[in-house]
């Protein structure tokens, strides 16, 4: 399998949740939350690279908390 064919990171989790779970939190709030984290990661990438790694962990942790809350 080619490297470009595999879904990676929190984006895959958030998009999959928006497609499979049909409610407001998973289809609107989670993708907007991910987009906010993505913009923050782009802004921090050069000056604070370790914070970008923490954002990935935070994004996946929030996803698990929301999904397990159902």
C-alpha positions in Angstrom: 0.0 0.0 0.0 1.3 3.4 -1.0 2.0 5.9 1.8 -0.4 8.4 0.2 -3.3 6.0 0.3 -3.5 5.6 4.0 -5.6 8.0 6.1 -3.5 9.6 8.8 -4.0 11.4 12.1 -7.0 13.0 13.6 -8.5 14.3 10.4 -9.5 10.7 9.4 -11.2 10.2 12.8 -13.1 13.5 12.6 -14.2 13.0 9.0 -15.2 9.4 9.6 -17.3 10.4 12.6 -19.0 13.2 10.6 -20.0 10.7 8.0 -21.1 7.8 10.2 -22.7 9.6 13.2 -25.6 11.7 12.2 -25.8 14.4 14.8 -24.8 18.0 15.3 -21.7 17.3 17.5 -20.1 14.9 15.2 -21.1 16.5 11.9 -20.5 20.2 12.7 -18.8 20.8 15.9 -16.0 18.2 15.7 -14.9 19.2 12.2 -14.9 22.9 13.1 -12.9 22.0 16.2 -10.4 20.1 14.1 -10.2 23.0 11.7 -9.4 25.3 14.6 -6.7 23.0 15.8 -5.3 22.8 12.3 -5.1 26.6 11.9 -3.4 26.8 15.3 -0.9 24.1 14.3 0.0 25.9 11.1 0.6 29.1 13.0 2.7 27.4 15.6 4.7 25.1 13.3 7.8 27.2 12.8 8.1 28.7 16.3 6.8 26.0 18.6 7.1 22.6 16.9 6.6 20.6 20.1 3.2 22.2 20.6 2.1 20.8 17.3 2.7 17.3 18.5 0.7 18.1 21.6 -2.2 19.4 19.4 -2.4 16.0 17.7 -2.6 14.2 21.0 -5.3 16.7 22.2 -7.3 16.3 19.0 -7.4 12.5 19.2 -8.1 12.6 23.0 -11.1 15.0 22.4 -12.4 12.7 19.7 -12.3 9.7 21.9 -14.0 11.6 24.7 -16.8 12.7 22.5 -17.3 9.3 20.8 -17.2 7.4 24.2 -19.7 10.0 25.5 -22.4 8.6 23.2 
